[in-house]
Amino acid sequence: MELKRKLLVWAVILLLALLSGCGQSKPGRLSEQNLVIGAGRDFYEGPQSPGFAHNSTAIWESLTILNENLEPVPHLAEKLVSDDSNRIWTVYLRQGVKFHDGTPLNAQTAVTSVERIARHPKLDEYGTFSNLEKVEAVGEREVKFTFRQPEPAFPAKVAYHGCPVFSPQSFDAEGKIVHPYGTGPFKFAEYKKGEALTVVRNDDYWGGKPKLEKVIFKVIPDPSTRLAALQTGEIQAVADVGGILPEQAGVIKGDSNLVLLSRPVTTTHYLLFNNKKPPFNDVHLRRAVSLAIDRAQIVKEVLNGYGEPADTIFTSLARAWVVKGLWTTDKSKARELAAQAKGEKPDKVVLVVNSALANRWPYKPIAETMQSELKTLGFEVELKMLEMGAWKEALKKGDYNLTLTPYTLMTGDPDFFFGRWIISSGQMNKERGLGYNNPEADRLVKEAAAGPNPAKRKELYDRLQRLVAEEAPLCPLYHDVCLYATRKEVQELTLDPFFKPSLEKAGIK
């Protein structure tokens, strides 16, 4: 009897040990609320960038964010109020927000963060504060911005990367980030160059403690490798624009462990012309190429339906601004224009393709489609694949005729497109070697940016959209429908129109 009793006791102890071990993670395994996201690019941007890391990492936040209609809504700000001239804006900050180092968000810390960007133009990538005269704390939570000219789009400009807000302890006198103490739901933990960036939960987040404890953003440039990592469970999600290629959708749908998701985002894909040299210094030939492109066919046959044929110059999600139907297909008219401008003699042109972008979007098959279409207009198109650095250099020097590029309307405001691509001094106009120069377009862009009211700005941007459609310094191909995917255990991971994942809501079942 004594032996039986001892055996019974040991059996109970063993059973309890086994039961208690069931809830524990095995050595080396991720804990229940750790998430690994695969991306085709590196989200680390470095200490001499405005935000240190891409906003998808949820380390930092901005004064506003944009809603589904691309309208600015308060975020770290509670409200934004302008005077009648739109030259002076007063921002009222949210109460109870702390940076990751424990410093409270108040008017003075916000001013210090803004001055970091305003005083170092290289950090002001979007030109948010290029016309800023002064910024000052006028109360515990009130910040007053005074500009040299009207800034009607100010609430949109301070969304996302236009105004990342950091604790004063985050950066040195030169604006270089020494540690990114933001206000976001996650805190920066570690970066391994070219491999992964890790963030951990901010338990004191003002919006409520997230479910996830840790998120790792793993860099996987090759699309096949990204998909394989998702299938094997090495990663649990691919959640970024261009993360899943259209031809991979069927594989994901056929895998019972995976969930395929999609949503329209604010990225548009363009065919760029070198406006400075033959043959596309001729507006008639640019228009001919634009008219020859069957955008609906590209979306159907190359993108498997995951895209929107572009009949607007930038994302149709900007409903308050776009003019529809300006970009059409008319192959007969295209051939007529080409014949009138160039005759029957074939022109040799070079279409350069960025290989890094081709790993995130189907740029190679799109380029091959362009090659075939342009042959009907008398162009012999040479396709040339270039690495990212060589591609940027070739465009800046004007060593190309055609190229493909994505562009995202990050502020939701038309000036973010026209003020960067169409005005002759625009950043993208210069960096991408577009070389478009039209004094009337320059005048309209400047007038619209500082327009006195939305109705007047709308009128000016309508005129600009028609002018650009007529002169075609570039032409839109399609608006992106972003494909992303998760393993089935991942819950509530969605993307916003700017492809920012909902890390503050997501969890693992």
Number of C-alpha atoms within 10 A of each C-alpha: 6 7 8 9 10 11 12 12 12 12 12 12 12 12 12 11 11 11 11 10 11 9 9 10 11 10 7 6 8 12 15 15 16 18 22 20 22 27 26 24 22 19 20 21 12 14 17 15 18 25 25 21 20 19 21 19 24 24 29 29 22 22 28 25 22 22 13 12 13 21 17 22 18 20 16 22 20 15 17 19 13 19 10 11 15 20 20 24 23 19 24 22 23 18 15 10 19 19 27 25 16 12 17 17 23 21 20 20 20 26 20 18 20 21 17 23 24 23 15 14 14 14 19 20 17 20 19 22 25 15 15 19 14 15 22 18 19 13 12 13 19 22 22 20 21 19 17 12 15 21 24 22 21 23 25 24 26 22 24 24 21 25 26 23 33 31 24 22 16 20 19 12 7 10 22 18 21 14 17 25 24 27 31 27 27 28 26 24 16 12 15 11 10 14 12 20 21 18 20 19 24 23 15 18 20 17 11 12 16 20 16 22 18 22 23 20 26 24 21 23 19 16 20 13 13 23 23 12 17 22 20 11 15 14 22 23 28 27 27 23 27 25 26 28 22 21 13 14 18 11 12 22 14 11 12 10 15 21 18 20 18 15 17 22 24 25 24 25 22 20 21 23 28 24 23 16 14 12 20 20 17 16 17 22 24 25 23 25 27 26 21 21 23 18 21 20 14 21 22 14 12 18 22 15 15 23 25 21 22 26 24 22 28 29 27 21 19 19 13 15 20 20 20 13 10 15 24 18 17 15 19 11 14 23 20 14 21 21 17 11 15 17 13 12 9 12 15 12 19 17 21 23 23 21 17 19 20 20 21 21 23 16 21 20 15 20 22 15 16 21 19 14 18 21 13 14 24 18 22 16 22 15 18 16 15 15 12 14 10 12 22 16 14 17 21 18 13 21 15 21 25 25 23 23 18 16 17 19 21 22 28 29 21 27 22 19 21 27 22 20 22 26 26 21 15 18 17 20 21 20 18 22 24 26 25 23 16 12 10 11 20 18 11 17 25 14 15 23 22 18 21 16 13 14 10 13 22 18 13 17 23 14 15 21 21 15 14 17 21 15 17 25 27 25 27 27 30 27 29 27 22 25 25 25 26 24 22 15 12 18 13 13 19 19 23 15 23 25 21 18 20 17 23 21 16 18 20 18 9
